[in-house]
Amino acid sequence: MIKEITVSQLKTKFDNNEIFMLLDVRNIQEVLFSKIEGSTHIPMNEIQDRINELDPNKEIILQCKSGKRSARVCEYLMTQNFSNVKNLTGGIIAWAEEIDNSIQVY
């Protein structure tokens, strides 16, 4: 079962300077158009080859446009012994609607 986190919970984590990784799994065109400040970008199709860039002991919050692709990456990471992964509910669309309306969604 995939753990979820809301955009308001994510904003609280940023506001409290908590230690976690926000991993954006969208493609490069989407990220060049808009991104959540503080996120790390590894496209979904590169996760398997770049998994060594991720710390399995760190909290990783996955984000895409709507939450569908990032949910699939959460499932994959869980099969690779990543136990502290969460999916951002609604992705950057929800972030733009609820937290930062200056973000345009690609």
C-alpha positions, 0 to 999 in steps of 0.5 A, a space after each residue: 500500500 502506497 503512503 500518501 501526503 497532501 500538498 498542505 502536509 508537504 508545505 508544512 514539511 518545507 516550512 518546518 525545514 524537515 529533512 526529506 527528498 522531494 523527487 519529481 519524476 516528470 519529463 524534462 519538458 514539464 520540469 522546465 515549464 514549472 517545478 516545486 522549489 526544492 525538488 530533485 528531478 529524475 524522470 520516471 524512465 530513468 529511476 531504475 538506472 539512477 536508483 543509486 542516487 536515492 537514499 533508502 533510509 531517507 524520506 522520499 516524497 514522489 511527485 509528478 503532474 497528477 500523482 499517477 506516475 509518481 504512485 507507480 514509482 513509489 510501488 517500484 521503490 518499495 520493491 527495492 527496499 525503500 520503506 519511507 516513500 510517499 506519493 504527493 496526492 494530486 501532484 503539481 496540479 494540486 500544489 498549483 491550485 492549493 499552495 502556489 498559484 503562480 505555478 503554471 502546469 504544463 
